[in-house]
Amino acid sequence: MSYDTDVIVVGSGPAGGAAALLLATYGVPTVLATKYGWTANTPRAHITNQRTMEVLRDLGVEDKALAAGTPPELMGDTVLCTSLTGPEIGRIASWGTGDRSASEYTAASPCHMIDLPQTYLEPILVSEAAARGAKLRLDTEFLSFTQDDSGVTARFRDRLRGDEFTLRAKYLIGADGARSRVAEQAGLPIAGQTGKAGSMNITFTADLARYVAHRPSVLYWVMRPGAHLGGIGMGLVRMVRPWNEWLLTWGYDIAQPPPEVDAGEATRLVRDLVGDPALDVEITSTSLWTVNHNYATEYRAGRVFCAGDAVHRHPPSNGLGSNTSVQDSYNLAWKLAMVLRGEAGEGLLDSYTAERAPVGKQIVDRANLSRDQFGPIFAALGIAGDTDADGITAGLETCLAPTAAGARKRRELEQAIELKHYEFNAHGVELDQRYVSGAVLPDGVPAPVPDRDPELFHRPSTEPGAKLPHAWLVGPHGRRVSTLDLVGGGRWTVLTGLTGTPWRDAAAKAGAELGLDLRTVRIGDPGVRDAYGDWSRLSGIDEDGCLLIRPDGYVAYRHPTQSPTPAPDLLKALHHLLDRD
């Protein structure tokens, strides 16, 4: 049987670009096909959280992302206001930049969040994928596929020449967005609700520094008459580049025909939300989109897999979209690579749905709930329905009144704004995805009951199915190195301590028997000293215990103490995890 490539990736967005880059990095022949002439031409997704930055760090492109992104100090406070020139309703210290959360975010990862719009992220992923050997097919529209026991045949149309052709591969990844043809043809079951509300995006350039530079933020939520039409109750002025490139989001009644948004109407909306009727504005694009609450319950159909918006479709609340898409591919790519190299059985691929489908449902539910959690703010202000400018002004005046009633309203408003931390500081949602599948071996130790809200607060753990915690060690030449830098790179890793030499020997035997490039790290050796003692507190094992870490940085197996039979134990675990029984 002949093949044109091992894997075809359809789509060049965050999921598709990441998949192609990961597979190319792992040495897997890959073709990435996109119907577009290049990557995203509008900024769309932008918040890039710590876990995605860790993925980019593992791929060796973190520096490129940092160079292109806006740093945390300019992401700052989410502002709630009546216009950029009008009264403020409140502020929310966001994305781990507040005094209460900055230390927790810093302690959780060697990486910090940045604002990296798709127009900057996608070229990094796709260009690096090509540089590492992936073949790009631009202006190439996916039409259909057929699959059999040995591969997938995909049919495409060259949009420049107009002709159709086929490519044969061992596997196909559909990362072709919320209207995914691949997911539809694969018959993936999609649950939830489509078309909850209508929204429009308007991208524009304007110098707004005088209105925002003193309160730097990514998001300025604006309460204006008519904002109820999109369902949120506020319009949004979003920074793309500080402080002259912007994206405005406004709603429309989805029960009515889609509106025509010409340059004149777009300019009027921009000036209204900014609050400057003479603002010098250049409209660069307009587009309509719908708010969905959809998630796939299966991510795989035979040799076809889907990732990104193809399997989870939701509003941009919480900034989870592109992050979850990149992380889908990070979960899938190493598994495909191991199966293609003959290092793992096909059963390993079943763990993709088992691990990522619950995450997809969680983030769809969370994003939609965050969108709805603007309601208490309006209730605290006494505003409901299609309130006009006078009603908004009256609501603010009531809340600011120096009276007992005003004091009550102020407390209600504070509590309502506090609720929005579930959108703008959901650290647990961002970092604490736990996996349960055949690619994880439980150790029988019950997970502790969280003593803080698991959506808001990160809980580092080495329990099987958790991401390896970050701790600073002292590496070669006395420089700091993160525990996360000791794993990844497409390889499995055995982590132990200085007295865990038997695990090192066991890893050498298991690697030789299974044909695996199995890395061993003894924390405490000269190049990886636990100088701060942080790893000892986080490791969850004795110095002579063992953690087996997957290529995606997740704990697959834990043995808290030394074993009398480390080699058979480790070999048995790997046989199970890799479907090599």
N, C-alpha and C positions, 0 to 999 in steps of 0.2 A: 504494500500500500504506500503510495507516494503522498507527500504533503507539501504544501507551499510554505508552511510555517508551523510552529507548535501551537501558538495561541494567537487568535484574532481578538483585538479589542475594538469595539465599536463605540466611538465617542471620545472626545479629547478634553472633557471637563475635568474637574478635580478627581473623580473616580477613575476615568479612563486614562488621564495623564499619569496618575500615580501608579495604576496597574502596569502601564507600559514601562514606566521608569523602573519599577520594582522588578518586573520580569527580566528586563534587559540587564539590570544590575546583577541578577542571579544567573545570568548566562542563558536565558530561555529565548530562543528565536521567536520574535513577536512582530506582528503587523498591527499598527494602530490606524484605523480608518475613520475619517470624519467627513461629513458632507460639507463642511465649511472650508473656506480658503485658508483660515488660520484659527487661532484660539478666540476666546470670548471677546466681543467688541463692546460690551457694557459691563460695569463693575459687579453687579449682582452680589453674590456672597463675598464676605470680607473679613469677619472676625475669625482669627486663626488662633485656636486655643493651644494650651501647653502640650496636650497629647499629640496634636498634629505637628507642632514644632519638634517634638521628640522623634516623630517619624521622619521629618525632613533632616533632622540631625543624623539619624542612622543612615540616611541616604546620601549624606555628604553635601546637602544643598541648603543647610540652615543659614549659612552666611549669605547666600544669594537672597533668601527670603528676608533676612534682616535688613539687607541693603535696600530692598524694594519696598518694605513695609513701613507703616507709621508706628513709632514706638509707644509703649504704654503711657508715658507721661503726656502724650497728646491725645490719648483715647479717653482718659479722665472721667469726668462727671457726666452722667446722662442727665440732660436738662429737660425739665417739664416747664413749658411756658405758654403764653398766649400768642406770642410771635417772637422773633429774635430781637425785636426792638421793644417788646411789651413786657408786662410784669411776669416774673417767674412764679411758678406754682411750687416747685421744689427741685432738688437735685438728688441723684443717687450715685454714690461713689461706685464705679463699675469696673468689671474685668480685673478684679484683684488689685486695684490701684488705691483703694481706701485705706486709711490707717488701720482699720480693724482686720482687713484681709490681706494686706500686702505681705506681711511676714509669712502667712500661711501659704500663699501662692509661691513665694520665693523658696520656702522650705520643701515644697512638693516636687520640684522639677529643676533640672539645670537650665530649662528653657523658659522664656517669658512669652506672654501673649503679644501679638502684634495685629495691626489692621492691614490685611493684604488682600485687596480686591482681586477677583478672578482674572481681571485683565493683566494682573502682574503675576499671580500664582501659576496660571496655566502655561504661559510661555516657559517658565522655569522647568516645570515638569516635562513638557513635551520636548523642549530643546535638549534637555539632559537625557531623556529617553533615546532620542535620535543619536546623540553623541555616544551613547553606550551600546548602540547596535540595533535598536528597534527601527523598523521600517515604517515611515509615515506615508499614508495615502490621503492627501488632502483632496477636497472637492470630490469625495467618493461617498456616495449615498448607499447605505445599507438597504437592501430590499427584502431579503428573506433568507431562511436557512433550512436545511434538512440535516438530520443527524442519523448516525447508525452506531453500531457497537464499537467502531474504531475511530470515528471522527465526526467532524461537522463540515458541511459544505455551505458556504455563505455566498449569496448572489449580491452583486453591487452594480451600481451605475456610475460611470465616470461622468461627472456633471460638466466637464469641459468638452470631452469628445462626444458624449451622448450615448456611447455604447455600453452594453452590460457585459459583465464577466464574473467568474467565480473564483473563490479561493478555498482551498482545502486545509483544515487545521485539525489538531487533536482536540482542542477546546476553544470555546467562544465565550467572551465576556461582553455582556451588554451593559454599557455605561452610557446609554444614549438618552438620558434625561427622563423627565416626568411623562413624556409622551412616547415612552420606549416601545419601539417596534419589536425589539428582541424579547422583552418581557411579555408583550402581548402574544407573540407567536409561540413563545415557550409555554404559554398557558399558566404563568405564575399567578396564584390566587392573590388578589388585592382586596384588602378589607378597608373599611372606613367610609368616609364621605368625601365626595368630589364637589368642587364648586361651592364652598361655603360663603364666599364673598368675592367681590371684585376689587382689584387694585390697579393703579397705574404707576409707572415709574417715569420720571422726567429727569434726565441728566442735563446739567447745565454748568457753565462756568460763570463765576461772579466773585469779586473780591469782597468777602464777608468778614475780613479780619477784625474790623472795628466792632463787630457785633459778637464775635466768638473767641478771639484770641485770649482774652482775659479769663475765659472759662472753657479751656480746651476740652473737646468731646468728639466722639464719633457720631452720637445721636442727639438731635434736638427735637423732642416731641412737642408738637404745637397744637394747642386746642383752638380750633377755629370753627365758625359756623359752617355746617355741612359735613364736618368730619365724620359724622355717624354713618355716612353712606358706605364706608369701607368696613364697618363693623368694629373697628378699634376705638373710634371716637376721637382720634387725634391724627393729624398729618405728621409727616416725618421729614425733617431736613437732615440728611446724612452726609457727613464729610467723606469724600473720596480721597482728596489730597488737601492738606491744610495750606491755606484756607481759601482756595480759589476753584476747586473742582468738587461738585456736589451731586447728590442724587436726592430727588424729592419723591416721596410716596404719598399718594392720595387715593381715596376710595371712590368707587362708583357702585350704583345699584345693579347687582348682578341679575336682578329680575327684569331689567330693562335692556334694550339693545346697547351694545358697547358704545361708549361715547367716542366722538371724533375729537382728538386732542391735537389741534394745530399749534403752531408756534405762538400765536397770539394768546390762546387760552392757557398754554403752558407758562408763558411769561406772566400772565395775570395771577396764576396760582403761586408761582415762585415769589412774586412781589408781595402777595397777600400773606404768605406764611413767614416771610422775612420781616414784613412790616415796613417796607420801604417802597412806596409807590413809584419812585423814580429810579430804582435800582437798575444799573447797567447789567443786563443779562444776555448771555448767549445760550440758547437752547441747542443741545447737541444730539438728543434723541428722546423719543417717547415710546412707551410700550405698555401693553395691558397684560395682566396676569390674574390668575384666580387663586384663592386661598383653599388649600386642600387638607384633608385629614386622612391620608391613605398610607397603608403600609402593606408590604407583601408578607405573607406567612411562610412562603418558601422562596429561597433565593437560587435554587438549582433545579434544572430539569435535564437530567442525563448529563451530557457533556457541555451544557450551556449554563452559564452563571450570570447573574445580574448584580449590579452594585450602584451605589449612589442614588440619585433621584429616581432612577428606574424602579427602586424598591421602597423608597421612603419619600413622601411628598407632603410638605408642610410649610407653614409660613416661616419667615426668617427669624422669628423670635428666638432668643437665646443664642443666635449665631452658630447653630449646630449643623447646618446643611453641608457645607463643603468639608467641614471637619469629619463628620461621620462618613462622608463619601471617601475621603482619603484613607480613613481607618478601615473601611470595608476592604479596600484593595490591599492594605497592609496585612489583613487577616488572611486573604485568599491567596496572594501571590506566592508566598513561601510554600504553601501546601501544594499548589500546582507544580512548582519547581521540583519538589521532592518526589511527587508521583511521576513526573516526566523523566526524572533521572533514575527511576527505579528504586529509590530509597524508601518509599512508603507505598502502601497499598491504596487502592481507590477509596476504601472506607474513610481515609483521612479527610477526603473532600466533603463527606457528609457533615463534618463539624462546622463547615462554613455557615450553613443555614442555622444550625443549632446555636451557634455563638452570636451571629450578627442579626438574625431576625428579631430576637428580644430587644436588642439595642435599638434597632430601627423603630419598633413600636414605641419604646420608651421615649425616644426623642420626638417622634410625631405627636404623641400625647402631651409631652412637656411643652413643646413649642405652641401648640394650640391652646393649652391652658394658660400659658404666659400671655398670649394674645388676649384672652378673655379677662385676665387679671387687671386690666385697666379699669374695669367697671367700678370697683370700690373707690377709685379716685373721683370719679364723677359723682358717685353717691355722697361722698364726703363734702363735695362742693354744692350738693343740692341740684345737680345738673342731670337731666335725662332727656333722651330724644333729640330732636332737631332744635337744639338751643341756639338762639341768635346771639349776636355780640352783646346785647344788653343783658341777657341771661347769664353769660359767662362772667361779665363784669360784676353783676349782682352776687353771683356765687362766690367770687373772690372777696368781695367786700364783706360778705357775711362771715367768711372764714377769718378775715383779718380784724374783725371788730373787737375792740377792747372790752368785751363783755363776757359773762359766764357762758352764754351760748356760743360766742366766738371761740372761747377756750376749748369747749367740747368739740367744735368743728375742727380746730387745729389738731387735737389729739387724733380724731378720726382720719384726718388727712395724713398725719405722720404714719399711722398704722397702715393706711392704704398704700403709701409709697414704700414702706418697709416690705410689703408683700412682693414688690417688684424685684427684690433681691433674688427671687427664684428665677428671674429672667437674666439679670445682669451679673450675678455672682453665684451661679449654680456650680460651684467647684466640684461637688460630688458627682453631678451629672456629667461633667466634662472629663473627669479623670477616673472615676470608679466603675467602669464597666466590668462586670464579672461574667466569666464564661463557664457554662456547664455543657460538656459534650464528651465525646469519646476521645478528644485530644487533650483531656484533663483527667488526672487521676486523683480523686478525693482522698484525703488522708484520714478521714473520720473525725477530725477535730472540729467541733461546731464553731462557726464564725461567731465572734462576740456580738452581742446586741449593741448597735451604735448608741453612744451616749449623746450624740448631736445629730441634727437633721442630716440624713444621708444624701439629700439632694444639694444642700448648701455647703457641706463640709467634706473635704477629702479625708478618707481613712486609709492610710497606707497599710498594706498587709502582704505577707508572703503565702497566704492560703492558696492552694491550687485553684487556678481560674482567675487569680488577681494579677494585675500588672506588677512587675518587680518594682519595689519602692526605690525612689532616688535617695541616695546619701552620698555626701562628698567624702572621698578617700584622698589620700596623698599618693600621687602617681610618680612616674619617673621624673627626675630633676626637681622634685619637691613641689610640682604643680598639682593643683586639684584635678581630680578626675571623678566623674559621676559613676555610680554603680551601673547606670544605664549605658555608659560607654563601654562597659565590659562585655555586653551581650549584643545580639542583633547581627547585622551583616549577613543575614541569610543562614546563620549557623545556630545549632543547639549549643548550650553552655551548661556545664556543671559548676555550680558555685559551692565552695566549701571553705573551711578555715585552715589554719596552719596544722591543726591536728587531724585534718580530714584527708591525709595522704592516701588512705585506702580507697577513697572515692575517686581520687585522681587516677589511681591504678585501674580501678574498675572502669572508668571512662575510656581509658586507652584500650582495654579489652573489648568493651562494648562497641566502640567505634570501629575497631578492626573487624569484628565479627559481622557487623551490620553494614560496613562500607560507608560509615558516616564520618564527616569532618567534625568531630565532637571536641569543642573547646573546653578546657578546664581552667578555672581561676581559683586560686587559694587566697582568700582575703587575709591579709597579714604578711604576705610575701613583700619583698622590698618595693616592688612597683605598684602595690595596691594596699597601702597601710591604712587601717581604720584609725587614723590619728585623732579624730574627733570623738570616737566612740559611738557615732550615730548608727553605723551599720549594726553594731552589737545590739542596740536597742530595737532596731527595726527588723532584724533578720528572721525572727521566729524560729531559729534553730540554734542548737549548740555549735560550738566551734568545730566539732567533729561530725556535724550533721551535713545534709546535702539539699540543695535546690537544683532541680533540672529546669532550665529556662528555654522556652521555645524561641525560634528566630524573631517572633514579633514581641519579645520581651515579657511574655506572660509565663507565670509559674505553671508548669505542667505536672510536676511531681515534687513532693517534699518528704524528706526523712529527717525528723528533727534531731536525731542523735546518730551516733555511729551504729552501723549494722554489723553483725557477725558475718554476714554474707553480702557485702556491698556489690560485688560483680554480678551475681545472679539477680539481686534486687533491681539494679539499674538496667540490666539487659531485659528483664521481664517487663519493666515499666516501658522501655522504649518499644519493645515488641507490641505492646498494647496500644501505645499512643500513635504509633506509625502504621497500625493495621498490618503488622508483619507476623501475626500469629499463624 
